[in-house]
Every structure is written in C-alpha cells, then in structure tokens.
Amino acid sequence: MTINEPIAVDCVFKNPGMEPRYFKWRNRSYRIMKINGRWHRRQGKFMIYCFAVSDEHNNAYELELDTEEMKWQLLKIDEE
C-alpha cells in the first residue's frame, strides 16, 4: 500500500552509512528488526536514501530520507 507520509526516525550512524532503528508514524512507534535492502539516488545535487525494512511482526516498510529537506517519509507498507 502506498503511503507517502512524513515520519520521525531514530537512526544510528555507522561506518559505512546509517541504520534506521525505529520510526514513528501516526503517533505509533515501530521497531525495525531487519534492513532488507538499501539504495540511494541523486535528486539534483542532493541524495535520497531509501531503506526496505521489517518490524517484529514481519510487516515490510519502505522509508526514504531526503537530504535536501532532511526529512523522512514512509513510502509503502506491506502488512502480513
């Protein structure tokens, strides 16, 4: 299901890159148990970082960080 809504993300910065750990959407917190994939693309001179993640209930989510705005979005949900 396509969502495209803003979210708040707790993220750990590691070498290399970053790992989202939790996100908050519609006043509910979701714990990220697994990062299933990560990729990035350039938008003008800024990068967009994308993550395919799963929670403790095996629901899948696609998250995106826009580095121009420094804002996260929940793009998609695939619930079990």
KOLPAGU-137195 format. One record per residue (C-alpha): residue in one letter; x, y, z negated. Coordinates in pm, whole numbers, padded with zeros to 5 digits. Last residue first. Example, Ala and Ser with C-alpha at 12.3 -4.5 7.8 and 13.67 -1.06 7.14 Angstrom:
2
(pt "s",(01367,-00106,-00714))
(pt "a",(01230,-00450,-00780))
END
This chain:
80
(pt "e",(00149,-00967,-00680))
(pt "e",(00148,-00594,-00603))
(pt "d",(00323,-00442,-00300))
(pt "i",(00364,-00071,-00370))
(pt "k",(00497,00198,-00135))
(pt "l",(00658,00542,-00120))
(pt "l",(00710,00636,-00484))
(pt "q",(00892,00967,-00460))
(pt "w",(01196,01114,-00632))
(pt "k",(01302,01478,-00619))
(pt "m",(01646,01639,-00590))
(pt "e",(01497,01878,-00327))
(pt "e",(01782,01837,-00077))
(pt "t",(01887,01506,-00230))
(pt "d",(01555,01336,-00152))
(pt "l",(01543,01023,-00368))
(pt "e",(01313,00744,-00246))
(pt "l",(01144,00451,-00418))
(pt "e",(00987,00141,-00261))
(pt "y",(00803,-00085,-00501))
(pt "a",(00753,-00459,-00542))
(pt "n",(00543,-00621,-00815))
(pt "n",(00723,-00920,-00965))
(pt "h",(00554,-00868,-01305))
(pt "e",(00880,-00754,-01471))
(pt "d",(00925,-00487,-01201))
(pt "s",(01073,-00516,-00852))
(pt "v",(01279,-00269,-00647))
(pt "a",(01335,-00157,-00286))
(pt "f",(01551,00154,-00310))
(pt "c",(01595,00451,-00077))
(pt "y",(01848,00735,-00082))
(pt "i",(01777,01036,00143))
(pt "m",(02091,01232,00226))
(pt "f",(02120,01600,00313))
(pt "k",(02277,01784,00609))
(pt "g",(01976,01732,00834))
(pt "q",(01798,01427,00697))
(pt "r",(02059,01153,00671))
(pt "r",(01961,00801,00588))
(pt "h",(02017,00568,00297))
(pt "w",(01977,00205,00205))
(pt "r",(01913,-00013,-00097))
(pt "g",(01763,-00356,-00140))
(pt "n",(01607,-00594,-00388))
(pt "i",(01701,-00399,-00700))
(pt "k",(01572,-00609,-00986))
(pt "m",(01410,-00562,-01327))
(pt "i",(01287,-00205,-01290))
(pt "r",(01080,-00110,-01592))
(pt "y",(00762,00081,-01505))
(pt "s",(00630,00363,-01720))
(pt "r",(00271,00489,-01691))
(pt "n",(00157,00853,-01690))
(pt "r",(00059,00842,-01320))
(pt "w",(00405,00721,-01219))
(pt "k",(00708,00691,-01444))
(pt "f",(01019,00511,-01324))
(pt "y",(01269,00292,-01499))
(pt "r",(01620,00157,-01427))
(pt "p",(01722,00327,-01099))
(pt "e",(02077,00230,-01009))
(pt "m",(02333,00473,-00868))
(pt "g",(02632,00472,-00638))
(pt "p",(02967,00298,-00649))
(pt "n",(03080,00325,-00920))
(pt "k",(02784,00367,-01147))
(pt "f",(02520,00633,-01209))
(pt "v",(02229,00508,-01415))
(pt "c",(01881,00631,-01326))
(pt "d",(01568,00715,-01516))
(pt "v",(01311,00814,-01253))
(pt "a",(01018,01057,-01257))
(pt "i",(00766,01009,-00977))
(pt "p",(00616,01212,-00692))
(pt "e",(00355,01044,-00467))
(pt "n",(00387,00884,-00123))
(pt "i",(00152,00588,-00197))
(pt "t",(00138,00341,00095))
(pt "m",(00000,00000,00000))
END
